Amino acid sequence: MELDQPRPTNGQSQNGLRISLLGRFELTDGSGMPMPVAAGTQRLLALLALRGRVVHRAAIAGALWPEVSDRHALASLRSTLLRIPSAARAAVAVTDVDLTLSDGITVDFRDAQTLAHRLLGGPNALNENDLATASISTLAFDLLPGWTDEWVVNEAEEWRQLRLHALEALANQLVSHHRFADATAAAMAAIRAEPLRESAHAALIRVHLAESNQSEARRQFDRYQSLLQSELGIEPTPRLRELVGI
């Protein structure tokens, strides 16, 4: 007989568990202490966290074990559910037909997505703490780097694009508040994530120009031009040249 956990009631939901998907997978308890879980449990929790909704058992099994028959995939799912450590079982709400994360589980990826969309929404969409330096750290990490599952790869690329745009928007917002050091850090985070991205270099050049550091702006342009030539054999766009007055 299966030992799946029943779907928790609202009274059971506030367990304080948090799933981290940015930079690496981690499950932490209410005090922030890591809870070690096996790779199979990590993949199951990560999939549920990315889906963000109730998911049918067959869909989960097919995503996690695409190379085997439906019957064997469902059996593997049952085995994985049985092996979830007792301390982590509160993270998953299970019925005979579907699974989801339990109420009250927080996911760093979802928080980061929300932050990114607020930054892209302009000044009127921002919360009080969105321009804190912690926002740069929040947007600095890839989604589950090194994971090659198909259900991760597409989400990871979508997040990469979103966070790059958000970092550039954050840099621009910080410039408007004359926080040039933080703006530089945000633009540099975007450049580290994608060194060939022109808009990231443009964000950093705008920071230098806002500080009246024209020489720094020109040096940044020259570094980017050299990188483009060596890596791709192309030149920066006329728009970037115009930004630095070339």
Secondary structure, DSSP 4 states (H G I P E B T S, - for coil): ---PPPPPPGGG-----EEE-BSS-EEE-TTS-B----HHHHHHHHHHHHH-S-EEHHHHHHHH-TTS-HHHHHHHHHHHHHHS-GGGGGGEEE-SSEEEEPTT-EEHHHHHHHHHHHHHT-GGG--TTTTSTHHHHHTSS-BSTT---HHHHHHHHHHHHHHHHHHHHHHHHHHHTT-HHHHHHHHHHHHHH-TT-HHHHHHHHHHHHHTT-HHHHHHHHHHHHHHHHHHTS----HHHHHHHT-
